[in-house]
Amino acid sequence: MAKTINLFLMDDTANGRIKCTISSRSGIIFRIPRKDLSKSKDRDELKQDGVYFLLGEEDERKKIYVGQASNRKNGKGILGRLNEHDRNSDKNFWTEAIVFTTTDNSFGATELNWLENKFCNMAIKAARYDVTNENEPPPGNVSEEKESELEEHVEFVLLILGAIGYKIFEPQKKISPPPPDEEIFYLSRFVKRLGRKINARMKRTPTGYKVLAGSEISPIEDGNRPLNVKNARHLAKINNGKLLEDVDFSKPSPAAEFVLGTSAAGPISWKTRNGVPLQNFL
C-alpha cells in the first residue's frame, strides 16, 4: 500500500532539524543535529516519553547509542535526556540524534524497555554502526498483543529512516563469516571511577572463552558480581593492573565482568579488531 511521508524542514534547510510523520500513524520522528538542541526547547513533543539514537563517528567508525527517556518531574522528557548527553563527555562522539515518540504520548516503561531492547539488538545485528551501549537493555515482559502493536511502531521507524537515508538497522548484504577460533576479541571501556579506559583481549576456546594475559583489570568492583566472577577476580594473578596469566570462562559476559568489575553484556562488549561485536558470530 502506498504511503505519504510528511517531512517538515523545521529550520528551512535539509541540514537542520526535520520532523517526520505519516498521517495515519501516531508516531513522530525528529532528526536533531546536536548543535541545534537549544532550538528545540519549546517543542512539547520532546518533553514526552520516547526512544532515541545518538549518531556520530569516532576513530573513523560510525557509532550509535540507543536510549530511552521518560517525562520527568521537571517536564523535560526526551530533550532533557539529550541535553544530559550533550553535557556528558563519555558519549562525545555524537553529532545528531534521532528521536521517536508519539502524538498521544502513549509510551510507558514497558513499551520503552521493549523498544530500546529491540532497536539495540537490531543495530548490533545490522553491524553498520558500533553500538556503544555498555549493557544490553532488558526487554521487559509484554503480552503478544502488545508486542504486535510495538512491532508496528518498529515498522514505522524503519520506514521513516529509510526515507530520509538512514540504514542503521538494515542488515548489510555481505554477512561476515565467523572468525577463526584464534581471532582476538577486544574490550575497551571508560571507567568513570578510575578516570581512564580499561583495555582487554579475549579469544574463543573449544570450551568457552579465555581472557588473555596482559589485559587490564579494573581494580574497582561494584560488589554485585556473580560468585564465579568474584572468585576469578580474587584468584587471578594481577600485577599493577595487568593480568599475568590467561583466565578461562564458559561465557563472554562473565569474562567482561571479570575485566570491568561491573555488569557487562559480553556479546556486545567484546569486538573484533574491525569493531564487529561477538554477538554477530554467535
Secondary structure as UniProt FT lines:
FT   STRAND          5..9
FT   TURN            10..11
FT   TURN            14..15
FT   STRAND          18..22
FT   TURN            23..24
FT   STRAND          27..33
FT   HELIX           34..40
FT   TURN            41..42
FT   HELIX           44..47
FT   STRAND          50..58
FT   TURN            59..60
FT   STRAND          61..69
FT   TURN            73..74
FT   HELIX           77..87
FT   HELIX           89..91
FT   TURN            92..93
FT   STRAND          94..102
FT   TURN            103..104
FT   HELIX           109..126
FT   STRAND          130..131
FT   HELIX           144..163
FT   TURN            164..165
FT   TURN            168..169
FT   TURN            181..182
FT   STRAND          184..191
FT   TURN            192..195
FT   STRAND          196..205
FT   TURN            206..207
FT   STRAND          208..211
FT   TURN            213..214
FT   HELIX           227..235
FT   STRAND          238..239
FT   TURN            240..241
FT   STRAND          242..243
FT   STRAND          247..249
FT   HELIX           252..260
FT   HELIX           266..269
FT   TURN            273..274
FT   HELIX           278..281
//
